Amino acid sequence: MPNMPDSAISISVQTRYLKEQSHPAQPLYAFAYHITIHNQGKETVTLLTRHWIITDSDGKRQEVQGEGVVGQQPTLAPGESFDYSSGATLKTPVGTMEGSYGMVTLDGTAFNAAIPPFLLAVPGSIN
């Protein structure tokens, strides 16, 4: 079986600036993000790993890799979704995140589900 197309897994993201956890004078800007992973394919899949690329507006990149998300490795049957929330910090008021989830089907076929770039921005920081 060939690798599943990225379109089999849809990923949506909502972000929020956490003013109460941010300290612009340091500089430290905190953001929360809520992700929904939806299996639009015809096969059951398990999320094994995550890979994030976090880039601030100065071009500084951080890479984060690890097992699962929020301590879990969810299995999604066709039509099922998994939601979770997490956070990130930047040294600038604007940045982006993108990456991929390493996934596997029940028959052991591994594939990456791309996480499209999304914006982290303090309200009013972008004209």
C-alpha positions in Angstrom: 0.0 0.0 0.0 1.4 3.4 -0.9 1.7 6.2 1.7 -1.5 7.8 2.6 -1.9 11.2 1.0 -1.7 14.2 3.4 -5.3 15.0 2.5 -6.4 11.9 4.4 -5.6 13.7 7.6 -6.9 17.3 8.1 -5.3 19.5 10.8 -6.9 22.7 12.0 -5.4 25.2 14.5 -6.7 28.0 16.6 -4.2 30.2 18.4 -4.4 32.6 21.3 -2.0 35.1 22.8 -1.4 34.6 26.5 -0.9 38.1 27.8 -0.9 37.0 31.5 2.0 34.6 30.8 4.0 37.0 28.6 6.8 39.4 29.6 7.6 41.7 26.7 10.5 43.4 28.6 12.4 40.1 28.8 11.3 39.5 25.8 8.9 36.5 26.2 5.6 36.1 24.4 3.4 33.1 25.3 0.9 31.6 23.0 -1.6 28.7 23.3 -2.8 26.6 20.4 -5.6 24.2 20.0 -5.3 21.5 17.3 -7.9 19.2 15.8 -6.6 16.2 13.9 -9.3 14.6 11.8 -9.0 11.3 9.9 -10.7 11.8 6.6 -9.2 8.6 5.2 -10.4 5.0 4.9 -7.9 3.5 7.3 -7.3 3.6 11.1 -4.1 5.5 11.9 -2.0 6.2 15.1 -0.1 9.3 15.7 3.4 8.3 16.9 5.6 11.4 16.7 5.5 15.2 16.3 8.0 17.5 14.6 7.6 21.3 15.0 9.5 24.1 13.4 8.9 27.3 15.4 10.3 30.5 13.7 10.2 34.0 15.3 10.2 37.2 13.3 14.0 37.6 13.7 14.3 34.3 11.7 15.4 32.2 14.8 14.2 28.6 14.4 13.5 26.1 17.1 12.9 22.5 16.3 10.9 20.3 18.6 10.6 16.5 18.1 9.1 13.9 20.3 6.7 11.1 20.8 3.0 11.7 20.6 1.2 14.9 21.6 0.4 15.9 25.2 1.6 12.5 26.4 -0.7 10.6 24.1 -0.4 8.6 20.9 -4.0 8.7 19.7 -5.5 6.2 17.3 -8.1 7.5 14.9 -10.5 5.4 13.0 -12.0 6.8 9.8 -14.1 9.8 10.6 -12.7 10.3 14.1 -11.0 13.4 15.5 -8.6 14.1 18.3 -8.3 17.5 19.9 -5.5 18.9 22.2 -4.1 22.1 23.4 -0.5 23.1 24.0 1.6 26.2 24.0 4.8 27.9 22.7 6.9 30.9 23.6 8.7 33.3 21.3 11.2 36.1 21.9 9.3 38.3 19.3 5.6 39.3 19.2 5.1 37.5 15.9 6.2 34.0 14.6 5.1 30.9 12.9 4.8 27.2 13.6 4.6 24.3 11.2 5.7 20.7 11.1 4.4 17.2 10.8 2.9 14.2 12.7 4.5 10.9 12.1 1.7 8.4 11.7 1.2 4.7 11.0 -1.7 2.7 9.7 -2.8 -0.6 11.3 -0.8 -2.6 8.7 2.4 -0.7 9.6 2.6 1.8 6.8 4.3 4.9 8.1 3.6 8.4 6.7 3.9 12.0 7.7 0.8 14.3 8.0 1.9 17.9 7.3 0.9 20.6 9.7 0.5 23.7 7.6 2.2 26.9 8.8 0.2 29.0 11.2 0.7 32.4 12.7 1.5 33.3 16.4 0.9 37.0 16.8 0.3 39.4 19.6 -3.0 41.3 18.8 -2.2 44.6 17.0 1.4 43.6 16.1 0.6 43.1 12.4 -0.8 46.0 10.4 
